[in-house]
Amino acid sequence: MYKVLVSDPISDMGIQLLYDAEDVEVDKKTGLSEDELVAIIGDYDALLVRSQTRVTERIMGAGTKLKVIGRAGVGVDNIDLEAATGRGIVVINAPDGNTIATCEHTFAMMMSVARSIPQAYKKTVSGEWDRKTFVGVELRNKVLGILGMGRIGSEVAKRAKVFGMEVIGYDPFLTEERAEKIGVKLGSVNDIAAKADFITVHTPLTSETRHLIGKAQFDLMRKGIRIINCARGGIIDELALVDAVNQGIVAGAAFDVFEVEPPQADHPFLNNPNIIVTPHLGASTIEAQENVAIDVSEEVLHILRDQPFKNAVNMPPVPANVLSKLQPYFNLGEKIGVILGQIAQGAVHEIVVSYAGDLIDVDTSPLTRHIVKGIFTNRLESINIVNAMHLAKTRDVNIVVQKSSTSSSFTNLVTVTVKTKQEEKTLAGTLLAGIGERIVLIDQYPVDFPPAGHLLLVSHNDKPGIIGRVGTLLGNNDVNIATMQVGRKVIGGSAIMVLTIDKEAPKEVLSALESQSEIVNVRGLKI
């Protein structure tokens, strides 16, 4: 018999699968302190939580039988993932269960901001019969811009089309084929800002998406636009939004999330008559709470019974003999992916991973997951080495793995090519004895540098004086160069420069570099 502890209020209907399982015994004990959990967790094979229970390293240390921790929801901030991974405990969540709830809440907010429903309600119940102030707009024939075309964004698009809206979608991994399949037009963030009547965001909050909509985008918008955020606080610059509302650019906004939750009493959203707010209710439906409990219950059963599972947010155990050979390459593979994810332009449709040398003798799928995770890292939330392949598949990304017994002058070589509609980008890396991780190839250019810290990748024509101009411009802007690598194929042809710098170069410095003659492109990278 497997024993499962449910330590937070979770729908009994949602976990009925566990109650009905002949090989599972369920105990529901909520409101336990850390000490109380530590005292009893040693008897259990699985722990189910929501957001109240903080699953600490101390609790997991006492849970000597724990195989899985299930979070009935999306976020796992209350679980020490590093400690779980180190102890071989699989952590799972339920990323799909709240899709429809959040989608419908988005439409509730969209309709509310289009017709000023909360404002009209407030006046009416206060005794005022005001039919003139609240003249709204219809959704029909309006342009809806959706930033983030994952599960929720795609469901919003589907419903918007039924309302007669034209939909423009933005997503780094949205291909033309998939966009056509779901009936949306592809556009950039700035395209959407310039053309949309309504904008809704459904991206994760990452370093790439923080303030994805800011002052520059508000300056492009047509007067009268309406903005909805039921995703994550911080995707839209809150202060820039307030300025745009006060200037009359944004006619109304509806936010279910804040950069800091709960917001302070003096938050500018709370006293602005054109901004509607709710307290992070996107997933708060009876059905969603049941669905996430059902999803996580199914996954727990699969893990306890050694059956396939998909929604893990950390690394499952790898056989010791495989792990000992691959583990030194995990960090290198992920860094190769992170670099490619930053330099490849356009929606990725294929990833080709080539292994050469001694790496062909073992199952390299764990290493491939690290590489794919790296490529997705700055674009997707909750990406990990378990769900990376699944997320790639749902975005129609083809992954090809090749192996060769020879690796030119290296004992082992990992080569990764990312293909988009616009271009192909290739990186190769290896581990050098006594030196460590090295990137040895970028596209056709041989290089040799460690993948760490802040980097500048400069594509240029091989002409005298360029290196000096780059160094002078960076020095004049207090950007110190630690190392420099130059790669070229022929004298006077195209070339690249890879610089390791002590701190991130400001955007204006990158623009100044790019404006120099003979310099084709400059990319700032953070590893």
C-alpha positions, 0 to 999 in steps of 0.5 A: 500500500502507498500512503498519501498525505494531503496537507492543504484543502484540496477538492475531495472530488478532485482526489477521488482517484486516490480514494478509489485506488486499491493500492493507496491509502489517503490521509487528509490533515490540513493546517499542520505546522512544519514540526507536525509535518516533520513528525509524521511525513516519514510514513508517507510515499506522496505529499499533496499540497496547494499553496499553504504548506511550505515544503522545506528541505527539513520536511523532505529530509524527514520524508525518507519514503517520499517519492513524489510531491504534488502541487494542485496548481501551477506555481511551485514557489512553496516547494524547495525544488533543489532539495527535492531534486537532490533527494530524488523526489519528483515534484509535479504540478497541474499546468493545464487544469486552470486554462479555461478558468483563466481564459474565461476570466480574461473575457470577463475582464475584457467585457468589463473594461469594454462596457465599464461594468464595475464603474456603472454598477458602483454608481447605480447602487449608490443611487445614481441613474447615469446612462450617459457616462458609460458608453462602451465599445463592442468587441465585434470587428475590433483587433485583439492582440494576444502576447503569448500563444500558449494554452491560455492564449490559444483558448482566448484566440478561439473565443475572440474569433467567435466574437468577431474579433481579428486576432494578432498573436505574438509568441517567440515559438509561434510558427506561421503554420501553427498561427494559420492553424489556429486562425491568427495573424503573426505580429511582433510586440510593436505590431500589436501595440500599433494595430490593436484595439484590445491587448491581453497578455498570456506570457510567463514572467521572465527576464525577457518578458518583464515590462514587455509592454512599456513606455515605448509600446504605449507611444505606438498605441492608438488612442482608445486602446484597452489592456488586460492582464490576467497572466503575471504582474510585471509583464506590463510596466504598471507606472507606464500604464498609469501614465498612458491612462492619464494621457488618454492613450489607454481608455481602460485597463483590467488587471487581475495581477500585480507586480507585488501582491497584494498591492499597497493601499496607495497603488495607483491602480486602486484609485484610478476610475479607468482601471478595473482590478481583481485579486488574482482570481484567474484560476478561482473556479470550482471546476479549475480547483477540481481539475488541478486536483484530478490532474495531480492525482493522476500524476501521483498514481503514475509515479507511485506505480512507476508509470510514465508521467509528464508534469514534473517540474524537476529532474527524475532519477537517472541510472547511476552509470548514465548519470556519472557519464552525462552529468559533467555535460549537463551544465555545458548543454544547458548553456549552449541552449541558453546562448542559442535561445538568445541569438536565434531570431524567429520562431524555432521549428527544429532543433538538431543535436549532434553528439560525437565521441564517447557520448554515443555509448550512453542514452543521451536523452537526459542531456538533450533535455538540458539543451532544449531547456536552455533554448526555452529558458528565457521564453517560457515559465516553469521550463525544466528538463522533464517537461522541456520535450513535451513543451517543444512538442506542443509548439511543433518543434521537431527535435533531431538527435544524431550521433557520430563516433568521431569528433574531429580534434575533441574527445567529445563534442556537443553540436546544436543547431536551431532552425527558424524560418529566418535562419539557422544558428549553430553552437558546438561545445566540449569539456577540456581536461583541466580547463572545463566548459568551452564553446568551440564553434559559432556557425562556421567560425572556430572560437574558444571561450567559456560560456559564462557571465556577460558576453557580446557577440559582434558580427562584422566584416573583417576590416582593419581597425574594427577591434580598436573601435569596439574596445574604445567605444566600450571603454568610453562607456565604462564597460570593461573587456575581460576576454576577446575572441575573433573568428573568421574563415577568410581574410577580409570576409565576414567574421565574429567577435566574442567579448566577455565583459564585466557587466551587462552593456546598456542598450544604448551602447549596443546601438552605438556599436551596431551603428559603426561601419562594417559592424553587421549585428551586436547581441548582448548575451547573459549566461 
